[in-house]
Amino acid sequence: MKISSLSSLNTWVHVPANSDFTLYNLPYGIFKYGSKKPRVGVAIGEHILDLSYLYKKGYLDQLFLNENVFKSDSLNRFIALGKPYWTLTRKRLIDILKEDNGELRDRKEDVEKALIPMKKATLLMPVKVGNYTDFYSSMEHATNVGKMFRPDGDPLLPNWKHIPVGYHGRASSIVVSGTPIHRPKGQTMPDGATTPVFGPTRQLDFELEMGFIVGRENELGTSITTDQAEQYIFGMLIFNDWSARDIQKWEYVPLGPFLSKNFASSVSPWVVTMDALEPFRCAGPIQDPPVLPYLRFEGEKSFDIHLEVYLQPEGGEPQLISESNHKYLYWNISQQLAHHTVNGCNMKIGDICASGTISGATENSYGSMLELTWRGTRPIRLANGTERKFIEDGDTVIMKAYCKKGNLRIGFGSVQCKILPAI
């Protein structure tokens, strides 16, 4: 079944208008419900389809699995089966959920046990993350930062258009949406001071990013080409890479960010598969000068994913402050993975590679407070009358992402996080 043919299908499960979780999507996540242990589910409408239950009742016998990989607290065991199984499972679930298929629909007891109301479930971290890499792939973002911090020089450093710049982040502090974060502390060098001071960051910032989940391992010493890359990628999620700008400014020379980044990153609970993203491929920016041979690619490797950021002050309503798109990235995910492994680095299942802040060309499409307020010189005015230069205690940042093409719509849900005072 071609993915594009799904536009003519309907499901017997109620799916509200403009839902992120249509039959075309079926993203994977980990959930807990009642007294049962965590398990794998897919989102459909306002419900979670319990794959562990489906396996137990024989609905997934066509997959010929020797064990219930869905009775797990992470997607890693399922992901390890490989891309043919990901695609086969997706096709089987679509078949079960089709409007004209009564196989599950007509068994009331199974429907009640297999379809869990999402609002009654607890969504958990979707994968066990062994390693995390953050790239710096948006030319607009890199240019904006360069203009702010190097006003008299070239905004882009000499290497930027030749390599997908990245750094290794901290995997242990990646948390799922809904997990509150305490304001981080560290050293800063105030303007005009001669010695650093210690205390909570005064310039807490979000970074609007997307991340991809590594779904296949390569051996140490081997590399992955741009043509092979998507065979190694399970899917994508929303990634908020929190940043303490004043701590970062003081510490990043000569080795880059450390305490300014490792305190937390927030991810959405649902992983949208590459199969689901297939209809939303598009061309990315023209790369000039031409890249080295190992970074060259054929076809469309970018994805049209609309991104939104909302800021919600404590006691107030969420306010849209930024709209961007994944397709703006100068370096696509296949190039990121090819560059990551060209030196023989071995990737592990569950590793996350994040895009770096995704900014567009217009001011309303910037992916960080650093850019939206231009380093605090142009505060954002909120509906409650207050202003923001950076994120304050009590603020909640909400990020959303979705793809839409004709009557095809899929979404990633959201990642939201409230900032608590420093401990």
N, C-alpha and C positions, 0 to 999 in steps of 0.2 A: 504493500500500500504506500503510495507516494504521500509525503507529508502534505503537499499542496491539495490533495484530494479531500483532506479533512474539512475543507471549507463547506462541503455539502453535507456534513454529518451533524447530528444532534445527539445529546445524551439524555437518558431518563432521569439523571440527577438534576435537581434544580440548580441552575447557574444564573445568578443575577446579571442584569445588563451591565456591561463594562467591567465584568469580573476579570481579575488577573488569572483566575484558575479555570480556564475553559478546557474543553476536551482536547483542544490543540496543544495544550501545555503539559499538564501532568508532571509538575516538578516534584522532586524527591526531598524528603526531610525526615527528621527524627522527632517523635512525639511521645508523650506520656499521658495516659488517661486512666483515671481511677487508681486502682491498686496494681494494675498491670505494669510490668517492666517496660522500659523504653523500647520502641520498635520503629520499623521503617514504614512510612506512609507516603502517599501522593496526594496533593491538594486537588480537589475538584469542587468548584463552587464554594460553598460555605462549609464543606466537609473535608475530612481526611479519610482516604481509603486505606484501611489497615491491611498491608500486604502480608504480614505475618499470619493474620487470620485467613486470608485467601489461600495462602500456601497450605495451612493446616487443613482446610476444607477441600483441597484438591482442585481449586480453580486455576492453579498455576502449574499443573502437572505437565503441560506442554513445554515447560522450560527445561524439564529433565534435570532438575537440581537434586543433588544428593543430600543437601541439608537446608534448613530454613535460615538462609542468610538474612532474612528480613526480621528475625527476632534478635535484634542487636541494638546497641546504643550509639551506633554510628553507621554511616553508609559505606565505610571502607570495605567490608566483606563483600557487599554487593558490587561495588565498583571494581573490585579485584577480579570479578568474573570476565571482564573485558567488554569491548564495544559491541561485538555480536550479541551478547546477552542483554546489554542495555537496550539495543534496538528491538530485540525479540520481546523483551518484557514490556516495552512501551506499546508495541503493536498488540500484544495480548490484552493489556489493560484497556486500550482504546476499544477493542472488540467487546470486552465485557461491559463497558459503559455505554456503548452505542444504544440509541433510542429503541431500535428494533430487536435488541438482543435481550431475551427474558431469562437467560441463564442464571444471573444473579438477581436481577430485578424482581422476578416472580417468587423468590424465596424470602419471605418477609423476615424470618428469624435471622437469616444470614445478612440481609440488608441492615438490620438494626445493629448487628454486631460488627459488621465490616465498615459501615459509614459512621464515623465519629464526628459530632459537631465540633468544628474547629474552635469555637469560642469556649468550649468546655475542656479542651486539651491544653497541655503545656508543651510548647515548642522548644526543642533543645538544639545544641550545636549539631549541625548536620554531619560533620566529619571530624575525625581525630586528626589534627594538624601536626605533622612532624616538623615541617619547615615552612617558612613564609618569606617570600621575596616581594619587595615593593619596587615597581618600576617608576619611571619619570617620563611617560610617553606622550604627554600632551604638549605640543609646541606652543600653543597659546598660553598655557600655564607657565611653562618654563620661560617664555618671553616676558610675561608679566613680572615674575619673580626677579628675573635679570634686570628689568627696568628699575625695580624698586631698590635692589641691593647693589647694582652696578650701573648707576645712572650715567656715568661718563664712558662706559665701555659697551662692547657688543652684548646685548641681552643674552644671547645663546653662547655658551662656551664652545670652543673649537671642536670638541668631540661629539656634540649633541646630535647632529644630523648624520653621524656615522655609526653610532652604536645605541641600542636601547639601554640607556643608563638605568642602573638599578642598584639596590643594596639589600642585604639580608636583614630581615626584621625579627621580631620576637613572636614565636608561635604560641607560647604559653599564655599570653595576655589577650589573645583573640577571644571575644565573647559574643554570644548570640544576642540578637535584638531583644530589648527589654531589660538588659542587665545594666543597672545604674553604674556610673563611674565617678569616683572621687577626683576632685581637681588635683593634678599632680604637683609635686614640689621639686625644686632644683635650684641650681645657681643661675643667676642672671647678672648682666652688666648694665645697669641703668644708664641712660644717656647722660653724658657729662661726668660719670663716676670714674674713679681710677682703680677701684677694687670691687670684686663681685659681691653680691649679697645672696642670701639663701631665703627661700620662701615659696609660697604657692605661685604658679604661673599667673600672670595678669593678661596673657594673650592666648587663651585657649581657643583652638580652632578645629573645625572639621575639615576633612578632605573627601570630596565626592569621587568615589572610585568604583570600579567593577573588578571582581576577582574571578579567576578560573581555577577549577579544581583539577589537579593532576590525577588521571585515571589509569595510568600505565607506567610501569617503571622501565628505565633504561639502565643497563649495566655501567658501573664505574668505568670511565675511559671511552665510552661511546657517546655519540651525539645524535640529536634529533633534527631532521631537516624541516624546512618550512612546509614541504609537501607532506611530511609525516605528522606534523605537529598535532593536527586535530584528532588523530587516532589516539593521542595521549591525553586528550582533554575530555573529562566527563561532562562538565557543565559550568555554568557561571552563577554568581550571586552578587548582591550589592555589598560594597565594602566601604566602611567609614574609617579612614585611617586618621585617628585623632592626632593633633599636633600642638605642642606648646611652643609658640613662635619665639618668645623671648628666651626661653631656655635653649632652643635650637640655634638662635643667632649667636649665642656665646660659645656653644660647644661644638658646632659642626666643622670648624676648621681645626685640624686637617683631615679628620677621618669621617666626617659626616654626622648625622643625627644619632643620638643615643637615648638619654633619659627623656628627651623631648618627644620621642615616638614610642618607646617600648612599654609605656604604662597601660595602653589599651588600644585595640582596634575592634570595631563592631561589625558583625555580618548579619545579613538576612537569613532566616531559617530555611528558606526554600532554594534548592539548586535546580535551575532550569537547564535541561540537557541541550547538547549541541543539535540533536535531532529536532527539538522543538524550535530552535533558533534558525534552522535552515532557510525558511522562507524570507528571513529578514536580512540576508546577506546584502552587502552593498560595497561600493568602491570607497576606499579611504583616500586621504590626501595624497597628492602627487609628491613623491620623495625626490628631492633635488638638493644636492647632487646624487647621482645614482649610488645605491648601496653596494657593498661588497657581495660577491657571488653567494656566500652562504646565507645572506639575508634577503636574497631575491625570491620572489614568489610569483605564481600564476593564479589568475582568477580573482574573485572577490573574497577578501579575507576579513573585511570589517563588517560590523553589525549595526543596524539602525535601531538602537535602544534609547528611548527617550528617558531622560533622567530629571528628577525634581528634588529640591531640598526645601523643607519647611522648618521654620524656627517657631517654637511654642514657648512663650514665657510662662512661668509658673502661674497658674490660675487663669491663663488666657487661651486663646484659640491659635491653632497652627496657622502660620502665615507663609505663603510661598515667597521664597527669596532668590531662587535660582532655578533655571531650566537649561539643561545641557544635553549632550548626546554622545554615546559611546563611539559613534562613527567619526567624531572629531579627532580621535587619537592618531598621531603621526605614525607610531609603531604599533602594528596589530599583534594579536595574541600569538599567532604563528611565528612571527619574528621574535617576540619576547622569549618564547620557549626555545627556539633555535639558538638564539644568542646565549641563553642561560646554560645550555648544554654543549656548546661548541668546544668548550675546553675539556669535555669529558665528565662534567658534573652529573651525578646520578640523581634523578628525581624519584620521589617516593609517592605511593598512592595516598591521597589526602593532602598533599602539599598544596598551598595556596599561592598563586602569583597574582598580585594586585597591579592595577594599571598605572597607579599614580593619579594625582588629581586631574579630573577631566574638565577642562574649560573650553568654552567656545570663543568666538571672535567678539561677541558683544558683551557689554557689562552685566547684563542680566543672566548670562550663561557662565559666569565664573564659578568655579567649583570649590571656593574656600572663602572664609571671611577676610583673610589677608588680601585677596583680590577685590572682593565685593565692596570692602570699605577702604581699599587702597592703603593698606597698612594702618588703618584706623583714622585716616584723615577725612573720610567721607562716611560717617556713621549711617547705619540703616535705621530708619524710623519705623517703629512697630505700631500696630493699630491701637495699642493701649497707651500710646503717647511716649513710651520710653524709646531710648536709642541703644544700638549695639555697635561697638567697634569689634568686639570679639565675644565669645560665648561666656555667659555669666552663670553663677550657681543658680540652680532651679530651672534653667532652660532645658528644653528637650529638643533635640535635633532629629528630624524625621527625613529619611531619604526613600524615594520610590523610583521604580523603573518599570517600563513596559514597552512592548513592541506592538505596532498596529499597521496592518496592510489590508485594505479593503475590509472584509468582514472577519478577517483573522486577527485575533488579539490574544496576546499572552503577557503575563506580568510576573514580576519577581516578588510581589508583596512589598514589604517595607523593612527597613532597619531603623529602629528608634532607640534613643538613649537619653536619659536624664543625667545632668551633671549635678553631683552633690558637692558640698564644701570639702576642702582638703581636710584630711585627718590630722 
